[in-house]
Amino acid sequence: MGRRRSLADLSYSLVIGTLAALALLIIVAPVVIVLTTSFTEGRSLKFPPTGFSLQWYEALFDASKSRQIHRAVYNSLEVAAWSTGFGILFGSMASLGLARNRHRLARVADGLFMSPLVLPGLTFGLAALMYFTLIGLRPSLNLIIAGHMIVTVPFIIRTTSASISQLDPALNDSSQSLGASWFYTMRRVTLPLIAPGIFAGAFLAFMASIDNVPVSLFLSTARTDMLPIRMWGMMESTLDPRIAAVSGVLITVAFLLMLIMEWTVGLTGRMRE
Amino acid sequence: MLVGVSFFNDDKITQPGFGQWAKFLGDPFSYKVIVDTMMLGVKTVCATVLIGYPLALVYLDASPRLQKVLIFIIVMPLLLSVVVRTFAWIVVLGREGVVNTLLMQLGIISEPLRLLQTELGLVISLTQIEMPLLLLPLISVMSRLDGNLRDASAALGASRWRTLFKVTVPLSMPGLVAGCLLVFASSTTAFISQTVIGGVRLIYLPLLIWQQSLVVFNWPFAAVVSLTLLVSVLTVVSALSYLGRRSGGYVHG
């Protein structure tokens, strides 16, 4: 236990600690700064903000001033709700079908379902646009829903499959040996046990749909404007401080949702698996 | 589908041919854009690992209570829209942003620095935006490591640095590689962040795809660029995961 040893350990704590603190700062600071800036009194996005006012929130919630934003929000919510709804149906069926299936075709299907997570979303968005146009469909909200479902369903499949793999097969066997039908077993044993997994996945899919840019970018039109695309437009043209207000609302909603999910299904624990 | 469309000469998709491929591959500008896009991914991965890995180490040593808080902070940005996170960085890096105000008040600089529309600003922003993608797989692998191995290393007289590089890093390699893959794939295709923070002066493949398909309406060319992006990302990703598997074998063998 010489002096060099403790010096080396000290430098370790110092370097690792500093870098980790920097990482935390980089993660948290921008969010805090946007929240504070959204309450600015001025017309520009300066930091520190000058004065305190709710004017940008008022402008945001004013139906006549921010009609475009409101419509984009409704479109986004509608698309997210439908694509998540269908996603739950297809996603949980796919995971139940693929679970414990060691067939080669099942492995291929598994990879296929997961591919939207790795492949560049833009490539998929462009391909979807070309495909829909060439078979003669006009861009509409339904097409966006279909497109979103394809890119968000992997989240549901992943968390549901994780739940299924933790399921004790003996439970199903005992249910069946006690005379329950396949359907009854599914309804009373399997589904209740994997429900938290499906729920967590649905939550992630919903958020991913709200946040989706690549697919919406190619499939949305002026009539079917989506929130992220709308916000992107607002950022590209002028730096409208209403974006800060929108961000403030989204940050608050995300924070609340996260607390709720943490309490109900233990979301973070699931994501670490 | 994309492959099919890419083999048409004109933007009305009537004449089949290799014209668009020749146009793209014959232009030195295309190579610059490809290299720039890949380098952006590499730089973001490096920056993310440099500060993300230490954070994972701190997480590993933290008490269960602190771990809960940390994981909450790490996951939180993931649920926040990419657009919001990008916007946050505009506020931070802008001419009247936090960084410039702070540096000017401290008297370090007299003129505001140009941080937006530079690659540096873009890499900093992407580091935050993609950080959860690195940390989640990394932490999941790290928390499954046998803590006794690190204790044993310390008990045998290794310094903490030596333990880190000889024990912890090699054992957490699968998580690290998985995280790097996600960060790379995501940062090279982060269209919103690239256009808003990078501006029109920094051109990457996603911007080119968007311009060609939705501004110029040259779909075949957009298809060519899009396939290029797909192939380049997949090449790097499979190369990395091959290296990851090899290093995994080295640890266990």
Interface residues (C-beta under 8 A of the other chain):
Chain A: R5 A8 D9 S11 Y12 S13 V15 I16 G17 L19 A20 L22 A23 L24 I26 I27 V28 A29 P30 V31 I33 V34 T37 S44 L45 K46 F47 P48 V118 L119 P120 G121 L122 T123 L126 A127 L129 M130 Y131 M207 I210 D211 V213 P214 L217 F218 L227 P228 M231 W232 M235 E236 L239 I243 A244 V246 S247 L250 I251 A254 F255 L257 M258 E262 L267 T268 M271 R272 E273
Chain B: M1 L2 V5 L50 I51 G52 Y53 P54 L55 L57 V58 K68 I71 F72 I73 I74 V75 M76 P77 L79 L80 S81 V82 V83 V84 R85 T86 F87 A88 W89 I90 V91 V92 G94 E96 G97 V98 T101 I124 T127 Q128 M131 L136 I139 S140 S143 S159 R160 W161 L164 L181 A185 T188 T189 F191 I192 T195 V196 P206 I209 W210 S213 L214 W219 A222 A223 S226 L227 L229 L230 V233 V237
